[in-house]
């Protein structure tokens, strides 16, 4: 695993230390990795939402649509 050093002002460093203690992280690195993973997930979700918003409308999810799904399952 690669190492990255991050400089923080004292107020942010204290905040990170409180989060580590209060939320059960073993180290500040674990906390930072979790924040980065959440940001990655948020960016992926945003991209999917934008892709969906830009796409053409699909088949309406009406009674006929669900009836056809039930028939396919049988």
C-alpha positions as CSV (number, residue, x, y, z in Angstrom):
1,X,0.0,0.0,0.0
2,X,1.3,3.4,-0.9
3,X,1.8,6.2,1.7
4,X,0.4,9.7,1.3
5,X,1.1,12.5,3.8
6,X,-1.6,15.1,4.3
7,X,-1.1,18.4,6.2
8,X,-4.1,19.5,8.2
9,X,-4.6,22.6,10.4
10,X,-5.0,21.7,14.1
11,X,-8.8,22.1,14.0
12,X,-9.2,19.5,11.2
13,X,-6.7,17.1,12.8
14,X,-8.7,17.3,16.0
15,X,-11.9,16.6,14.1
16,X,-10.3,13.5,12.4
17,X,-9.1,12.2,15.8
18,X,-12.6,12.6,17.3
19,X,-14.1,10.8,14.3
20,X,-11.6,7.9,14.7
21,X,-12.4,7.6,18.4
22,X,-16.2,8.1,18.2
23,X,-16.9,6.0,15.1
24,X,-14.7,3.0,15.8
25,X,-11.9,3.4,13.2
26,X,-8.6,2.0,14.2
27,X,-6.5,4.7,12.7
28,X,-6.9,8.0,10.9
29,X,-5.9,6.2,7.7
30,X,-8.9,3.9,8.0
31,X,-11.1,7.0,8.4
32,X,-9.6,8.7,5.4
33,X,-9.9,5.6,3.2
34,X,-13.6,5.4,4.2
35,X,-14.2,9.0,3.2
36,X,-12.4,8.5,-0.2
37,X,-14.5,5.3,-0.8
38,X,-17.7,7.2,-0.1
39,X,-16.7,10.0,-2.4
40,X,-15.9,7.4,-5.2
41,X,-19.4,5.9,-4.6
42,X,-21.0,9.3,-4.7
43,X,-19.3,10.2,-8.0
44,X,-20.3,6.9,-9.5
45,X,-23.9,7.4,-8.5
46,X,-23.9,11.0,-9.8
47,X,-22.6,9.7,-13.2
48,X,-25.3,7.0,-13.3
49,X,-28.0,9.6,-12.5
50,X,-26.8,11.9,-15.1
51,X,-26.6,9.1,-17.7
52,X,-30.2,8.2,-16.8
53,X,-31.4,11.8,-17.0
54,X,-29.8,12.1,-20.5
55,X,-31.2,8.8,-21.8
56,X,-34.4,8.5,-23.8
57,X,-37.5,7.4,-21.8
58,X,-38.0,3.7,-21.4
59,X,-41.0,1.5,-21.2
60,X,-43.6,2.8,-18.7
61,X,-43.8,0.7,-15.5
62,X,-47.6,0.3,-15.6
63,X,-49.8,-2.7,-14.9
64,X,-49.1,-4.2,-18.3
65,X,-45.4,-4.0,-17.7
66,X,-45.6,-5.8,-14.3
67,X,-48.0,-8.4,-15.8
68,X,-45.4,-9.2,-18.5
69,X,-42.7,-9.6,-15.8
70,X,-44.9,-12.0,-13.9
71,X,-45.5,-14.0,-17.1
72,X,-41.8,-14.2,-17.7
73,X,-41.2,-15.5,-14.2
74,X,-43.7,-18.2,-14.6
